[in-house]
């Protein structure tokens, strides 16, 4: 296999390159070597600015609702339904968890006996409060109809502790928790066309009915008969009424639960692993000097340098503030006595 020197940076703090989906996928066709000092290509995300240290071809990947900046990256992988020639590939976050995604392709034949094992009404598993207020508002509205169990750090109302943090090991524990429920609140942090994360997928894998809000074009990706799409309703109060209707009618509920999650019960061609590999292969099949696409002269360079300077200035300011505050700590302790 041909050698491939890569560096991953600006991912989340718990990121492990060797467990990453892209690393695993590329290892099928390349001898992937991690090289922080002089990589041939850089794959970076949105949680830092280390990528600015590297002048090799840059490939941006985001699991957040952010647009790629093609002035800073040569290629990008994201959520948006956009066309940018060979430089962009749409691969939403939920497909990143490929093992769980493949579970969606199955025939579901759940019965009233299976329904009897679902001991609770609805779950809500979130760790942060920085989302669109729509999410908390719906939690409160639905809770007025019937108790909604919140097991995450945010709005927690039960002893069981579940994290909604995305990781290689996490989906199993969350999915097992969700299996006990008829419904799962699957609201994104924000709403934007194409922005779909693992939330709806985990609800499907757990055999619950997702109550979804986020991507207004979600019906392009999932069978609209298999979940409650808040974007189809005029108000959240109307959504609550629809949930209550299904909750009280086992026949209607089971009909929705047994619908295929994906259109035609097949994985779309554009989301298959082979398509991702084709995108990368096109990049790596070119000489590194030839595959660069971001501008190399003019205003773009000034733009990148201005960003570097702003970050350096912020770092110096933070260092100064820490130095100023540090000598004052003993005196502050005395004053508090």
N, C-alpha and C positions, 0 to 999 in steps of 0.2 A: 504494500500500500504506500502511496506517496506520503511523505512527511508534511505535517502542517503545524506550524508554530503559532499558537494562539495565546492571547491574554484576555481574561474576563475582568472587568472592573465596573465599579459604580452600581453593583447589584446590592440587594439587601444584606444586612449584617450576618444572616444565617446562611448565606449562599455558599455552596460547595461546588466548585467547577466540575469535579469528577462525577457528581450526581445530577448534573444539569442535563436537561432534555437535549439541548443542542450538542453538548459534548458527546453524549451517548450516541446520538444519531450520526454525527460526523465520524465517530470512531469506527463505524461500519465500513467507511470508504477511505479513511485516512489514518495515518499513524499520528494521532494528535499529541502534540507536546506542548505543555504549558510553559510559556517563556515570558516572564514579566519584564525582562530587561530589553529584549530586542525582538518582539513578536513580528511575524509577517502580517498578521491581521489582528484587529482589536474588536472584540464584541463587548459593548458596554450598555449600561442601562441608565436610569434617571435619578439615582440616589447619591450623586456626587459629581465631581469634576476632574477626577483623575485622568479621564480620557484626553484632556487637553495636553497632557504630557507626551502624547504619542502622535507621531506624524505618519504612521503607516495607515493603510486603508481602514476606516472605522465603520463598523456595522452596529447600528443602534437598535436596541430592543426595549420595548416598554410594556409593563403589565399594568400601567396606570393610564388614566384618561388624559394623555398628553400627546401633542402632535410632534412628529419628528422635525428637527431643524436640519434641513438638508444643506445649510451653509456650514454645519459642523460635522455632519456624517456623510459618508459616501453612499451607504445603503441603510435601509431601515425596515424593521418588522414591527407592525403595530395593529391597532384595532380598526382604524378608519377605512371606510370604503373610498379610497382615493386611487388615482392613477398617476404614477410618476415613472413610467417606462420601466426599465430594468432595475431601478433603484429602490423600489418599494414592493413589499410582499405583505399581504394581510394574513395574519395568523393570530386570532384572538387568544386571550390568556387561558380560556378553559381547555383548549386543545393541547396546551403545554403539558397538562396532566394527561398524557396519552392513554395510560392504563385505565383511568376512570372513564375517559371519553369513549373508549371502545366498548365499554359496558352499556352504552346507550343503544347499541344496535342489538336488540333482542325483542322477542315477542313476550309481552306481559299478559298473563292470564290470572290476575289476582281475583279472588272470590270474596264472598261475605265472611267466610271462615278466616281468610287472611286479614280482612278488615278488623275482625274481632281482636287480633293481636296488637292493633294500634291502640295503645292505652291512653293517648293524649291527643289534644286537639291540634295545636300549632306551636312551632318553635321559632325562635329568633336568636341567632348566634352572631354577635358582632362584638368587636373589641374597642372600637373608637367612636367618638362623638363628633367627628369632623365631617360627617357625611351631610348630604342634602337633608334639610329638616323634614322633607317628605317621608323619610324612613321612620323616624321616631313618631311622627304624627300618625302614620298608619298603624304602628305598634299600639299606640294608645287607643285609637279608634276600634281596632279589632278586639282589644282587651275589654272594651265595654260590652262586646257581645259575649265573649267567653275568654277564660284565662289563656294567655299566651305565655309559654315558658321561655324565659330569656336566660341562657346558660353562659353567655359570654361575659366579658368584663363590663360591657356597656349595658346599662339598664338591667343588670342581673337581678333575678328575683327567685333563684333556687340554689340549692346547695351544690348541684353538679356543676363542675367547671369545665367548659369546652372553649377552645380557642378557635377563632376563625382565621388565624394566621396561615397563610399558604406555605406548605412545605411538602417534601416528598412523603413524610410519614403522617402528616396531619389529616388528609382526607378520610382515612379509614376510621379514625376515632369520631370525627364529626358525622360521617355518614351513618355509622352505627347508632349514634345518638338520635339522628333524625328518623331512623326507621320506625321509631315508636310513635310517630306523629302522622296525622292525616295530611296536614299542610305544613309548608315551610315558607316563611317570609324570605324571599330572595330578592332583596332590593340592592342595587348597586350604590356606590358612594355618590355617584352623580349620573346625570343623564346626558347621553350624547349618541348620535347615530353610529352604530358599529361597536360601541363599547360594551362588550359582554364578557364577564369574568366567570370564574368557576362556580359561583353561587347557585345558579339555576341548574348546572350540571350535577352538583352534589345532591340537590334535592331530588332530581330524577333518579340518580343511582340508588338513593335511599328508598325509592318507591313511595315518595310523598308527592302531593300536588304542589308545585311551586306557585307562589303568588309573586309575580315578577314585575319589577319596575326598573328602568334604566335605559336600555337601548330601545328607542321607539321603533326600530326596524327588526326587532327580535324575531318576528314571524318569518323573516327570510331564512333564519337559521334553525328554528325549532318548529315542530308541528303545533300550530296555534290551538288545536283541539286538546292538547295534552297538558296545558297549564292555564292559569289565570293571568292574563296580560293586562296590567293596570292601564296601559296606554289605550286600551279599547273602551275605557269607561270615562264618563264625563267628570266623575268625582271619586275620591277615595271612599266616600260613604256608599256609593254605588258598588264599589269593589267589595266592601264588607257585606252588603246585601247578597252579592253573588256567592261569596264564601259561605254565608249562612245557609243559602239555598242548597248548595252542594253538601254541606255538613248534615243537613236534615234529610237528604234523599240519597240513600245508599246506591240506588240504581244509577243516578246521574254521576255520583262521585266515582263509582267503579268504572263507568264508561270513560270518563276523563283519565283515570289512573291507568287504564289499559290501552290507551292510545299510544302509538309509536312516538317516541320523543323526537326523532328526526324525520324529515320528509322522506317518505318512501322507505323508512327504516334502514337507510343506508348512509354511510359517511360520504359527504360531498367530495367530489374529486379534488377541489381546491384546498381541502383541509387534510388530505392524506399526507403521511410522512414523506412520501416520495416527492411531493411538490416542494416541501421545505428543502429537501436535499438538492433538488434541481436548482433552487434559488441560490444556495450556497455554492454548488458546483460551478455555476456560471461565474461566480465571483472568483473562486479559487483556481479556475482553469486558465485565468489570465495572469500574465506576469504582474507582480505586485505594483510595479511602476505604472502599468497600463490600466489597472482596474480602479484607480482613484477617480472619483467623480465630483467631489466637492471642489469649488473654485480654488485655484492656487495663487491668484494674484488679485490686486485691486482692493476694493472696499471690504471684501470678505475677510481678507487677512487682517485688516484694521479692526473689523468686528470681533474676530477671535482674540486678537491681542488686547482689545478693550475689556473683554470678558476676563482674561487672565489678570489684567491689572486690577480690575474691580475685586476679584477674589483675593489677590495678594493684599490689597488695601484692607479688606474686611478681616483677613487673618491677622494683620498687624494691629488693627484696632482691638480685636478680641484679646490678643496677647497683652496689649497695654492695659486693658480693663482688668484682666486677671491679675496683672502685676500690681495695679493700684489697689485693688480690693484685698489682696492677700495680707499686706501688713496691718490692715485695719481689723482683721478678724479677732485678735485677742482683746482689742479695746471694745468691740461690739459685744463680746461675751461678758465683759465687766459691766457694761451699761445695762445689759439685760438682767443682771442679778438684783 
